[in-house]
C-alpha cells in the first residue's frame, strides 16, 4: 500500500523509468530461463538416448536462440511503442 502511494505521487517520468526497469529485468530472466530450459531438455535427452553431448549442444543452442529472439522482439515492440508515444507528444 505504501509503495502504491509512493508511485502515485511520482512524476510520470519516474514511473516510466520504474516500468522500464521492471520490464528489462523480466527480459533478462526470460533469456536465462530459455537457455536453462534448453540445456535441461538436452541433458535429459542425451541421458535417455545416450547421444551425449550432441542433443545438449543442440537444445542449448535452441534455448539461446529462443531467448535472443524474445529479446529482439521485445526491443522492437518497445521501440515502436516509444515512437508512437513520441508522435503523440509532438502532435
N, C-alpha and C positions, 0 to 999 in steps of 0.2 A: 504494500500500500504506500509506503514512503517512497519507494522507487517510482511508482506511478505518478505521484505528486511531483517529484523532482523532475521527471521527464516532461510533465505537463507544463511546467514553468520554464523550461529551457527554450532557448532560441531555436527556430526551425533549422538553422544551420547545424547546431549541435545535435539535434535529433537525427538529421540526415547522416551525420558522422557516426553516431552510435549504431544506426541501422546498417550502414555500410560495413562497419567493423563486424557486426554480428553475421552478416551475410558472407563476408570474406572468411570468417572462421568456419562457417558451415561448408564453404567450398573446399577449404583445406582438409577438413575432416572427411569430406566425400572423396577427395583424391586419395587419401591414405586408406580409407575403407575399401575402395575399389581395388587397390593394389593388394591389400591383405587378403581380401576375398579371393582374388585370382590366384595368389600364392597358395592359399589353403586348399582350394579346389585342385590345383596342380599337384600338390604334395599328396593329397588323398588318392587321386587317380594314379599317380606313379606308384604308390604303395600297393594299391589294389591290382594294377596291371603289370607291375614290375618293369616299367619303362623309364626308370629314373635316369637322368634328370629332365628328359625331353618334355613331358607334359607340364612339369613345374615351370620350366622356362616359357613354354607356350602360354600357359594361363597367367603367369606373372606379366608377360608382355601384353596380353589381352586386358588384364586389370589396369595396367598403366595406361593403355590406350583409352579405355573407358573413362578413367579418372580425368585424363587430359581433355578428352572430348567434352565431358561435362564442364570442365573449367572453361574451355574456349566458348562453349555455348552460353555459359553464364556471362562471360565477359562481353560477348556480342549483344546479348539481351540487355545488359546493364548500359552499354554504350548507346543503344537505341533508345532506352528509357531516358537516359540523360540528355540525349539530343532532342527528344520530344519535349522534355521539361524546359530546356533552354529556348526552344522555339516558342513555347507557351509564354515564358517570361518576357521574351522580346516582343511578341505580338500581342 
